[in-house]
């Protein structure tokens, strides 16, 4: 926070850092926002895609500390942590999402880090400690971003090494005894070799009080370190490399609300007992802890070579992580009704060759993409009937299933998209992606591959799909662009791997979508007001969704079709040079279509019907979401005072299938903070609260309701050093 904020910060600092003064005494204007939503740099005002972008300053103003915080700002985005897993985010964008972390089910909202696809949802809750910009692409991205983006894509653009020595160090503390530290330093070796080193560490006691052992859970003990290199041996060659390691321990264990506190009576905290029904010789606990832990190693290489009128990119990605968790899932009778003991190893490698540049008067982006993923998940399920039988917990636990799942995915795609000028003001976009994908699955233990084969379940699924995109953009004036588009996306199928028997480990088929959009991108009031509006209609076939039966069975099915019609808007305003306003709105009306036959009352299996076999509401899809944020910069001599606040309104919704997990009323979440910093931008002190009024709403329903995070507060002190 500094004089640079007075002159540079504003609503697009909301994005890229800001507004600028053209000359002394001139009014500040919103700076051009540059995004890579179409795999090349372009002004967001010229991109015929519904995209929201958040740069460093906006992330700070809107308190985006982890990617889960995006649910507070993005139009028509709802979500939370996966049940039990604090490292996993379930995003529902335009009514499409995934609340299952098993490796045979892929999320429809894909996550990318520097163009590297993140295959598993298990560890997609990233700490934003070295991020330059986040772009959220709403709607299917089946041409350029590829697989599993029927709902949209979340793209993180990491900060590249700088050409001058400098960086920052930040330390903070907050509620639940949270202590955090993060920092980054740019270390240029020469004009052609730049390096960067970044790190973060978070330690928190947590907010869930266990009434059995007297301890507190749902804390965090996480750290990460990232190294990046930019090598520029010539004017035509840039080679970016990065590697990072993260050790994340974060759970979101269920807690009841008692007197305003989150409490649990789970007896699983001490580990599994030594004996169980169905396992006369006892059993060995797989997980090393009660809770959830992930260790991840990620690597990226992007070699860019300027060639004639375009650029050739060779992009290589590696993601290797292990997950270890032991978690309880309550029902109305016991906090330990259901338990999962899980150890997983997940490896993804990818390679992409991309060329983009001018071809005559058109601009072409084309490439070939390859991805290989190997997963091994060793997991067991338990039912606890101790409470029902009146027996001690050690004698009330049934070993329901104990198996090792191995599955793999090999995906090959060829894509191309061309932007073709039409007249003086029009641009026609035509693109397509051809994907060939092979998935394989195998079991050992209480479920075997032979049992799947005997039941007629295929152990291999192959898909070929061509997904086109058509768009037409028209510049009404220098400041206003309109567009229409139609885009297809698809997501391949998988297996119901949560099943406890081979006969019920059934496959499910691909999910497909056609999305139709019409939008306007405009700037007004001499560059002090930016308004982007999108109307859309989605037509989804064979929607993939999950549900849980009252008996504890997990089902993954193609539940039905779904149609979603909606409107989205984002407004950036600069009423004065020192006052910024951000507004986002999402309206949607999702409805199931093509409902299956066979529903009988009481319904416990069909996900698209309620208990009385009436069509249910699609889950985690509030019909309205609004965010209003504001920032004011107040110069005070050598200091700058900057208060910020944002309000998120979430309309009523249901969070589970069969209309379970209802939020019958709307909820309003308030975040606020104030920063005091030096005018030369050398230091700043920030104090803030999130969910300041401690509102509670349901984010998920699995036998019982799961809730959002309680109120938190904290303070951070930051020191910027170098040039």
C-alpha positions in Angstrom: 0.0 0.0 0.0 1.7 3.2 -1.0 1.7 6.2 -3.3 2.0 3.8 -6.1 -1.4 2.6 -5.0 -2.8 6.1 -5.2 -1.6 6.5 -8.8 -1.6 2.9 -10.0 -4.1 0.9 -8.0 -7.6 0.5 -8.9 -10.2 -1.6 -10.3 -8.0 -3.2 -12.8 -5.4 -3.3 -10.1 -8.3 -5.1 -9.3 -6.6 -7.0 -12.0 -3.2 -6.1 -13.2 -2.4 -3.5 -10.7 -4.2 -0.6 -12.1 -5.2 2.7 -13.2 -2.8 5.3 -14.6 -2.6 9.1 -14.7 -1.9 10.2 -18.3 -0.6 13.6 -17.1 -0.5 15.7 -14.0 -4.1 16.6 -13.0 -5.6 14.0 -15.4 -8.2 11.6 -14.2 -7.2 8.0 -13.5 -8.4 5.4 -16.0 -8.8 1.7 -15.8 -5.8 0.0 -17.3 -6.2 -2.6 -20.0 -6.6 -6.1 -18.6 -4.5 -8.7 -20.4 -5.6 -12.3 -20.1 -4.5 -15.6 -21.7 -8.0 -17.1 -21.8 -7.5 -18.1 -25.4 -3.9 -19.4 -24.8 -2.5 -16.1 -26.0 -2.2 -12.6 -24.5 -5.2 -10.4 -25.3 -7.3 -7.7 -23.8 -10.2 -9.1 -21.8 -12.4 -6.6 -23.6 -11.6 -8.3 -26.9 -12.0 -12.0 -25.9 -15.3 -13.6 -26.8 -15.3 -15.8 -23.7 -16.9 -15.4 -20.3 -13.8 -14.9 -18.1 -13.2 -13.4 -14.7 -9.6 -12.3 -13.9 -8.0 -11.5 -10.6 -4.5 -10.0 -10.3 -2.4 -9.5 -7.2 -4.0 -6.4 -6.0 -7.6 -7.7 -6.5 -6.6 -10.9 -4.8 -5.5 -8.8 -1.8 -8.5 -6.5 -1.8 -11.0 -9.4 -2.0 -9.0 -11.6 0.4 -8.3 -14.4 -2.0 -5.7 -16.4 0.0 -6.5 -19.9 -1.3 -8.3 -20.9 -4.4 -11.3 -21.9 -2.4 -11.9 -18.2 -1.8 -13.0 -17.9 -5.4 -16.4 -19.0 -4.3 -16.9 -15.5 -2.8 -16.3 -13.5 -6.0 -17.0 -15.5 -9.2 -20.5 -15.2 -10.8 -22.5 -18.4 -10.6 -19.7 -20.2 -8.7 -20.6 -22.2 -5.5 -18.5 -24.7 -3.6 -16.5 -25.6 -0.5 -14.0 -28.2 0.6 -14.7 -31.8 -0.2 -16.3 -33.6 2.8 -13.3 -34.2 5.1 -10.6 -33.0 2.7 -9.3 -29.5 3.3 -6.9 -29.8 0.4 -9.7 -30.5 -2.1 -12.1 -27.9 -3.5 -15.4 -28.9 -5.1 -16.4 -26.2 -7.6 -19.9 -25.9 -9.0 -19.8 -23.5 -11.9 -23.1 -22.9 -13.9 -24.5 -25.9 -11.9 -21.8 -28.3 -13.0 -19.3 -29.7 -10.4 -17.9 -32.7 -8.6 -17.9 -33.6 -4.9 -16.1 -36.9 -5.3 -12.3 -37.2 -4.9 -12.0 -40.9 -6.1 -9.6 -41.2 -9.0 -12.1 -42.7 -11.4 -14.3 -39.6 -11.4 -13.0 -36.4 -13.0 -14.1 -32.8 -12.2 -16.0 -30.9 -14.8 -14.3 -27.6 -13.7 -10.6 -28.2 -14.6 -7.7 -26.5 -12.8 -4.6 -25.4 -14.7 -1.3 -24.0 -13.4 0.8 -22.3 -16.1 -1.1 -24.3 -18.7 -0.5 -27.6 -16.9 -3.7 -29.5 -16.3 -4.3 -30.7 -12.7 -5.9 -34.1 -13.0 -7.0 -34.8 -9.4 -9.3 -32.7 -7.3 -7.7 -34.1 -4.1 -5.2 -31.3 -3.9 -6.5 -28.4 -5.9 -6.9 -25.9 -3.0 -3.8 -23.9 -3.8 -2.3 -21.3 -1.5 -1.9 -18.2 -3.6 1.7 -17.4 -2.5 3.3 -16.9 -5.9 0.4 -16.2 -8.2 0.4 -13.3 -10.7 -3.2 -13.8 -11.9 -6.1 -16.1 -11.7 -8.5 -16.5 -14.7 -11.8 -18.3 -14.3 -13.3 -19.3 -17.6 -17.0 -20.0 -17.3 -18.6 -22.5 -19.5 -17.1 -25.4 -21.5 -13.5 -24.9 -22.8 -13.4 -28.0 -25.0 -11.2 -26.5 -27.8 -8.1 -24.9 -26.2 -8.2 -26.1 -22.6 -9.3 -29.6 -23.4 -10.4 -32.4 -21.2 -12.9 -32.3 -18.4 -13.9 -28.6 -18.7 -17.6 -29.0 -19.4 -18.3 -26.6 -16.5 -15.3 -24.3 -17.0 -11.6 -23.9 -16.1 -9.7 -22.2 -13.3 -6.3 -21.1 -14.6 -3.5 -19.9 -12.3 -0.7 -17.9 -13.9 2.4 -18.0 -11.7 4.7 -15.0 -11.3 7.9 -15.2 -13.5 11.3 -14.2 -12.2 12.1 -10.5 -12.3 15.1 -8.8 -13.8 16.0 -6.9 -10.6 17.0 -8.1 -7.2 14.0 -7.8 -4.8 11.1 -9.4 -3.2 9.0 -9.5 0.0 8.6 -11.1 3.3 5.3 -11.4 5.1 4.3 -12.7 8.5 0.9 -13.0 10.1 -1.2 -14.4 12.9 -4.9 -14.9 13.4 -7.8 -16.8 14.9 -7.4 -20.4 16.1 -3.8 -19.6 16.8 -2.9 -19.3 13.1 0.6 -18.3 12.3 1.7 -17.8 8.7 4.8 -16.7 6.9 5.5 -16.3 3.2 8.0 -14.6 1.0 9.6 -14.4 -2.4 12.9 -13.2 -3.8 14.0 -12.5 -7.4 17.7 -13.3 -8.0 18.8 -12.4 -11.5 22.0 -14.1 -12.4 22.5 -12.2 -15.6 20.4 -10.3 -18.1 19.6 -13.7 -19.8 19.2 -15.9 -16.7 16.6 -14.9 -14.1 15.7 -16.9 -11.0 13.1 -16.8 -8.3 12.6 -18.6 -4.9 9.3 -18.5 -3.0 7.9 -20.2 0.0 5.0 -20.3 2.5 4.2 -21.9 5.9 0.9 -22.0 7.7 0.2 -23.5 11.1 -3.2 -23.4 12.8 -4.8 -25.3 15.7 -8.2 -25.5 14.0 -11.8 -24.8 15.0 -13.4 -28.2 15.6 -13.5 -29.2 19.3 -13.6 -33.0 19.9 -15.6 -33.7 23.1 -14.2 -37.1 23.5 -10.4 -36.5 23.6 -10.5 -32.8 24.3 -8.4 -31.9 21.3 -9.0 -29.5 18.4 -9.1 -30.5 14.7 -9.5 -28.9 11.3 -6.4 -27.0 11.7 -3.6 -26.7 9.1 0.1 -27.5 9.0 1.2 -26.7 5.5 4.3 -25.6 3.8 5.4 -25.0 0.2 8.5 -23.9 -1.7 8.8 -23.0 -5.3 11.8 -22.3 -7.6 11.5 -20.7 -11.0 14.0 -20.0 -13.8 13.6 -17.9 -16.9 16.4 -18.4 -19.5 16.6 -16.1 -22.5 19.6 -17.2 -24.6 18.5 -15.1 -27.6 15.8 -12.6 -28.6 13.8 -15.5 -30.1 14.0 -18.0 -27.2 12.5 -17.9 -23.7 12.6 -21.0 -21.5 10.6 -21.0 -18.3 11.1 -23.8 -15.8 9.6 -24.2 -12.3 9.5 -26.9 -9.6 7.6 -26.8 -6.4 7.0 -29.1 -3.4 4.1 -28.8 -1.0 3.4 -30.6 2.3 -0.2 -30.0 3.1 -2.1 -31.2 6.2 -5.6 -29.9 6.2 -8.9 -31.5 7.0 -12.6 -30.4 7.0 -14.0 -33.0 9.4 -17.7 -32.6 10.1 -18.8 -30.8 13.2 -22.2 -30.1 14.7 -22.9 -26.5 15.8 -23.4 -26.2 19.6 -23.6 -22.7 21.2 -21.8 -21.2 18.2 -18.9 -23.7 18.4 -18.1 -26.6 16.0 -18.0 -29.9 18.0 -17.5 -33.6 17.3 -17.9 -36.7 19.3 -15.8 -38.9 17.0 -13.8 -41.7 18.6 -11.8 -42.3 15.5 -9.2 -39.7 16.5 -7.1 -42.3 18.2 -7.1 -44.5 15.2 -9.0 -47.7 14.2 -9.5 -50.3 16.8 -7.6 -53.6 16.6 -10.5 -55.8 15.7 -13.6 -55.6 13.6 -16.5 -57.8 12.3 -15.5 -59.4 9.1 -11.8 -59.3 10.0 -11.2 -62.0 12.6 -7.4 -61.4 12.6 -7.8 -57.6 13.0 -6.7 -55.1 10.5 -3.9 -52.7 9.9 -4.6 -49.0 9.6 -3.4 -47.7 6.3 -3.3 -44.0 7.0 -0.7 -42.5 9.3 -3.0 -40.0 10.9 -6.5 -39.0 11.7 -7.2 -36.2 9.2 -5.8 -35.5 5.7 -2.3 -35.0 4.4 -0.9 -34.5 0.9 2.7 -34.3 -0.3 3.0 -33.0 -3.9 5.9 -32.4 -6.3 5.1 -30.4 -9.4 7.3 -29.5 -12.4 6.8 -27.3 -15.4 8.9 -26.5 -18.5 7.7 -24.1 -21.2 10.2 -23.5 -24.1 9.0 -20.7 -26.4 10.6 -20.1 -29.7 9.7 -17.2 -31.9 9.4 -18.5 -35.5 8.5 -16.1 -38.3 5.1 -14.7 -37.6 4.3 -16.9 -34.7 5.6 -18.7 -31.6 6.2 -22.4 -31.0 5.8 -23.7 -27.4 6.9 -27.0 -26.0 5.1 -27.4 -22.6 6.0 -30.3 -20.3 4.2 -31.0 -17.0 4.7 -33.3 -14.0 2.5 -33.8 -11.0 3.3 -36.4 -8.4 1.5 -36.5 -5.1 0.6 -38.9 -2.3 -2.5 -38.5 -0.2 -3.0 -40.1 3.2 -6.3 -39.7 5.2 -8.4 -41.4 7.9 -11.8 -39.7 8.2 -15.2 -40.2 9.8 -18.5 -39.4 8.2 -21.4 -39.1 10.6 -25.1 -39.9 10.4 -27.8 -38.9 12.7 -26.9 -41.6 15.2 -23.1 -41.6 15.4 -20.2 -39.4 14.4 -18.4 -42.6 13.4 -21.2 -44.1 11.3 -18.9 -44.4 8.3 -15.1 -44.2 8.0 -12.6 -44.2 5.1 -8.9 -45.2 5.6 -7.0 -44.1 2.5 -3.5 -44.1 1.1 -3.1 -42.9 -2.6 -0.3 -42.3 -5.0 -1.0 -40.3 -8.1 1.3 -39.4 -11.0 0.5 -37.3 -14.1 2.8 -36.4 -16.9 1.8 -34.2 -19.9 3.4 -32.9 -23.1 2.1 -30.3 -25.5 3.3 -28.7 -28.7 1.5 -25.5 -29.5 2.0 -23.0 -32.3 0.3 -19.6 -32.4 0.6 -16.7 -34.7 -0.5 -14.9 -37.8 -1.5 -16.8 -40.9 -2.3 -14.2 -43.5 -4.9 -11.9 -42.0 -6.0 -14.6 -39.4 -4.6 -15.6 -36.1 -4.2 -19.4 -35.6 -3.6 -21.4 -32.4 -3.0 -25.1 -33.0 -1.3 -28.0 -31.2 -1.0 -31.5 -30.0 -1.5 -32.6 -26.4 -0.6 -35.8 -24.6 -1.4 -36.8 -21.0 -0.7 -40.0 -19.0 -2.0 -40.5 -15.5 -1.5 -43.5 -13.1 -3.3 -43.8 -9.8 -3.1 -46.3 -7.0 -5.6 -46.0 -4.2 -5.4 -48.4 -1.2 -8.6 -47.8 0.8 -11.0 -49.4 3.2 -14.5 -48.6 4.3 -16.0 -49.2 7.8 -19.5 -49.0 9.3 -19.8 -48.4 13.0 -22.8 -50.0 14.6 -21.5 -49.8 18.1 -24.0 -47.2 19.1 -26.9 -49.2 17.6 -25.8 -52.5 19.2 -24.8 -51.0 22.6 -21.4 -52.5 22.2 -18.0 -50.7 22.7 -16.7 -49.1 19.5 -14.0 -51.8 19.1 -16.7 -54.4 18.7 -19.2 -52.4 16.7 -17.1 -51.7 13.6 -17.7 -53.7 10.4 -15.0 -53.9 7.8 -17.2 -53.2 4.8 -14.6 -53.2 2.0 -10.8 -53.3 1.8 -9.4 -52.9 -1.7 -6.7 -51.5 -3.9 -7.8 -49.5 -6.9 -5.5 -49.0 -9.8 -6.6 -46.9 -12.7 -5.0 -45.0 -15.6 -5.9 -42.5 -18.2 -4.1 -41.8 -21.5 -5.4 -38.9 -23.5 -4.3 -37.6 -26.9 -5.7 -34.5 -28.5 -5.2 -32.3 -31.6 -6.7 -28.9 -31.6 -6.9 -25.7 -33.7 -8.6 -22.4 -33.4 -8.5 -19.5 -35.9 -9.6 -15.9 -35.5 -10.6 -14.6 -38.9 -11.3 -10.9 -39.6 -14.7 -10.2 -41.1 -15.0 -6.7 -42.5 -13.5 -3.8 -40.5 -15.0 -4.6 -37.2 -15.9 -8.3 -37.1 -13.9 -11.4 -36.1 -15.1 -15.0 -36.7 -13.6 -17.6 -34.4 -13.7 -21.3 -35.6 -12.1 -24.0 -33.6 -12.2 -27.7 -32.8 -10.5 -30.3 -30.7 -10.3 -34.0 -31.4 -9.7 -36.1 -28.3 -8.9 -39.8 -28.0 -9.0 -41.1 -24.4 -8.4 -44.5 -22.9 -9.2 -45.3 -19.3 -8.4 -48.6 -17.5 -9.4 -49.8 -14.1 -8.4 -52.8 -11.9 -9.1 -53.9 -8.3 -7.5 -56.3 -5.8 -8.6 -57.2 -2.3 -12.3 -57.4 -1.3 -13.1 -56.4 -4.9 -11.2 -57.9 -7.8 -10.8 -57.2 -11.5 -12.2 -60.8 -12.1 -15.4 -59.9 -10.3 -15.9 -56.9 -12.6 -15.3 -59.0 -15.6 -17.7 -61.7 -14.3 -20.4 -59.0 -13.7 -20.0 -57.8 -17.3 -18.3 -54.5 -16.3 -15.8 -53.3 -18.9 -12.4 -52.6 -17.4 -11.4 -50.3 -20.3 -13.3 -47.4 -21.7 -12.3 -45.6 -24.9 -13.7 -42.4 -26.2 -13.2 -40.3 -29.3 -14.8 -36.9 -29.5 -14.6 -33.8 -31.7 -15.7 -30.7 -29.8 -16.1 -27.6 -32.0 -16.4 -23.9 -31.1 -17.9 -21.0 -33.2 -17.9 -17.4 -32.2 -18.5 -14.0 -33.8 -17.3 -10.8 -32.2 -18.2 -7.3 -33.4 -16.6 -4.0 -32.4 -19.5 -1.6 -32.1 -17.0 1.1 -31.3 -13.5 1.4 -29.9 -14.9 0.9 -26.4 -17.7 -1.6 -26.9 -17.5 -5.2 -28.2 -20.4 -7.7 -28.6 -20.2 -11.4 -29.3 -22.2 -14.6 -29.8 -20.8 -18.1 -29.5 -21.6 -21.8 -29.4 -19.2 -24.3 -27.8 -19.3 -28.0 -27.2 -17.5 -29.8 -24.4 -17.3 -33.4 -23.1 -16.0 -35.4 -20.2 -15.3 -39.1 -20.5 -16.8 -41.7 -18.2 -15.5 -43.7 -15.3 -16.4 -46.3 -12.7 -18.3 -46.3 -9.4 -15.2 -47.1 -7.4 -16.7 -46.4 -4.0 -18.7 -49.6 -4.3 -18.1 -52.3 -1.8 -18.7 -55.2 -4.2 -17.5 -56.0 -7.7 -21.0 -56.4 -9.0 -21.9 -52.8 -8.1 -18.7 -51.1 -9.3 -20.6 -50.1 -12.3 -19.4 -47.8 -15.1 -20.9 -44.5 -16.1 -20.7 -42.8 -19.5 -19.4 -39.5 -20.9 -21.0 -36.2 -20.1 -21.5 -33.7 -23.0 -22.6 -30.1 -23.2 -23.5 -27.5 -25.8 -23.2 -23.9 -24.5 -24.6 -20.8 -26.2 -23.5 -17.3 -25.2 -24.1 -13.7 -26.1 -22.1 -11.0 -24.4 -21.0 -7.4 -24.3 -17.7 -5.9 -23.2 -17.7 -2.2 -22.7 -15.8 0.8 -21.3 -17.5 4.0 -20.5 -17.0 7.4 -18.7 -13.6 8.0 -20.3 -12.2 4.7 -19.1 -13.5 4.9 -15.5 -16.2 2.3 -15.9 -16.0 -1.2 -17.3 -19.0 -3.4 -17.7 -18.9 -7.0 -19.0 -22.2 -8.9 -19.4 -22.8 -12.5 -20.6 -26.1 -14.3 -21.2 -25.8 -18.1 -21.6 -27.8 -21.3 -22.1 -26.3 -24.7 -21.4 -27.7 -28.0 -22.6 -26.0 -30.9 -20.8 -26.5 -34.6 -21.7 -25.9 -37.5 -19.3 -24.9 -35.3 -16.4 -22.4 -37.1 -14.2 -23.2 -36.7 -10.5 -22.7 -38.5 -7.1 -25.1 -39.3 -4.3 -25.1 -41.4 -1.1 -27.9 -43.7 -0.1 -29.1 -43.8 3.5 -27.4 -47.2 3.9 -24.0 -45.7 3.3 -23.6 -46.7 -0.4 -22.0 -44.2 -2.7 -23.4 -43.9 -6.2 -21.9 -42.2 -9.3 -24.2 -42.1 -12.3 -25.3 -40.3 -15.4 -28.3 -38.9 -13.5 -30.2 -37.0 -16.2 -29.9 -34.2 -18.7 -29.7 -30.6 -17.5 -30.5 -27.2 -18.9 -29.2 -24.0 -17.4 -30.1 -20.5 -18.5 -28.5 -17.5 -16.9 -26.9 -14.1 -16.9 -23.5 -12.9 -15.5 -22.1 -9.4 -15.1 -18.9 -7.9 -13.8 -18.5 -4.1 -13.3 -15.3 -2.2 -12.4 -15.7 1.4 -11.5 -13.5 4.3 -10.5 -15.8 7.0 -9.1 -12.7 9.0 -7.9 -9.0 8.5 -8.3 -8.9 6.9 -4.8 -12.1 5.0 -4.7 -12.6 1.6 -6.4 -15.8 -0.5 -6.8 -16.1 -4.1 -7.9 -19.4 -5.7 -8.6 -20.2 -9.3 -9.8 -23.6 -10.9 -10.3 -24.7 -14.4 -11.4 -28.2 -15.5 -12.2 -29.1 -19.0 -13.3 -32.0 -21.4 -13.5 -30.8 -25.0 -13.7 -33.4 -27.8 -14.3 -33.0 -31.5 -14.8 -34.2 -32.9 -18.2 -34.5 -36.3 -19.8 -35.3 -37.9 -16.4 -34.8 -41.7 -16.2 -37.7 -44.1 -15.7 -38.1 -46.4 -12.7 -38.3 -44.1 -9.7 -40.4 -45.5 -6.8 -41.4 -43.9 -3.5 -39.5 -43.6 -1.2 -36.7 -42.8 -3.6 -33.2 -43.4 -2.1 -31.2 -44.1 -5.3 -32.2 -41.8 -8.2 -30.1 -38.6 -7.9 -32.4 -36.4 -10.0 -35.6 -37.0 -8.0 -36.5 -36.1 -4.4 -37.8 -38.7 -2.0 -41.3 -38.5 -3.5 -40.0 -39.0 -7.1 -40.6 -35.4 -8.0 -37.8 -33.7 -10.1 -35.2 -32.4 -7.7 -33.2 -29.2 -7.8 -29.6 -29.6 -9.2 -27.3 -29.4 -6.3 -25.0 -26.5 -5.3 -26.6 -24.2 -7.8 -28.1 -21.0 -6.2 -30.2 -19.1 -8.6 -28.5 -15.8 -7.6 -25.0 -14.8 -6.4 -23.8 -11.2 -6.0 -20.5 -9.7 -4.8 -19.9 -6.0 -4.0 -16.5 -4.9 -3.1 -14.9 -1.5 -2.4 -11.5 -0.1 -1.7 -10.6 3.5 -0.7 -7.1 4.9 -0.5 -6.5 7.7 2.0 -3.1 9.5 1.8 -1.8 10.5 5.2 1.5 12.2 4.6 4.1 9.4 4.5 1.5 6.8 5.1 -1.5 5.4 3.2 -4.6 4.1 4.9 -6.7 1.6 2.8 -10.0 0.2 4.1 -11.5 -2.6 2.0 -14.8 -4.5 2.3 -16.7 -7.1 0.2 -20.2 -8.6 0.5 -21.2 -12.0 -1.0 -24.9 -12.8 -1.4 -25.8 -16.5 -2.0 -29.4 -17.4 -2.8 -31.1 -20.4 -1.4 -30.1 -23.8 -2.7 -29.7 -27.5 -2.0 -26.2 -29.1 -1.6 -27.1 -32.7 -2.0 -29.0 -34.9 -4.5 -32.6 -35.7 -3.9 -33.1 -32.2 -2.5 -31.0 -33.0 0.6 -28.8 -30.5 2.4 -31.0 -27.5 1.9 -30.1 -23.9 2.4 -33.7 -22.7 2.7 -32.7 -19.0 3.1 -30.2 -16.8 1.4 -27.0 -15.9 3.2 -24.7 -12.9 3.1 -21.0 -13.2 3.8 -19.1 -10.1 4.8 -15.3 -9.8 4.5 -13.5 -6.6 5.5 -10.0 -5.2 6.3 -7.9 -2.2 6.7 -4.3 -1.6 5.7 -1.8 1.0 6.8 1.3 1.2 4.7 4.3 3.4 3.9 4.0 5.8 1.0 7.1 4.4 -0.6 5.6 0.9 -0.6 8.3 -0.5 1.7 6.0 -2.0 4.4 2.3 -2.4 5.2 0.2 -3.7 8.1 -3.1 -5.4 7.2 -5.8 -6.4 9.6 -8.9 -8.3 8.2 -11.8 -10.6 9.0 -13.4 -13.2 6.8 -17.1 -14.1 7.3 -17.1 -11.3 9.8 -20.6 -11.8 11.0 -20.0 -15.6 11.5 -22.8 -16.7 9.1 -23.4 -20.4 8.7 -24.7 -22.2 5.6 -24.5 -25.8 4.2 -21.8 -26.5 1.6 -22.4 -30.3 1.3 -24.7 -33.0 2.5 -23.4 -36.6 3.1 -25.7 -38.3 5.6 -25.6 -35.0 7.5 -24.9 -31.4 6.6 -21.4 -29.9 6.3 -20.9 -26.2 6.9 -18.8 -23.3 5.7 -15.8 -21.9 7.6 -16.6 -19.9 10.8 -15.5 -16.3 11.3 -11.7 -15.8 11.1 -9.6 -12.8 11.7 -5.9 -12.0 11.3 -3.1 -9.5 10.9 -0.1 -9.5 8.5 3.0 -7.4 8.3 4.7 -7.2 4.9 8.1 -5.8 4.0 9.0 -5.2 0.4 12.7 -5.0 -0.4 14.9 -4.4 -3.4 14.5 -2.1 -6.3 
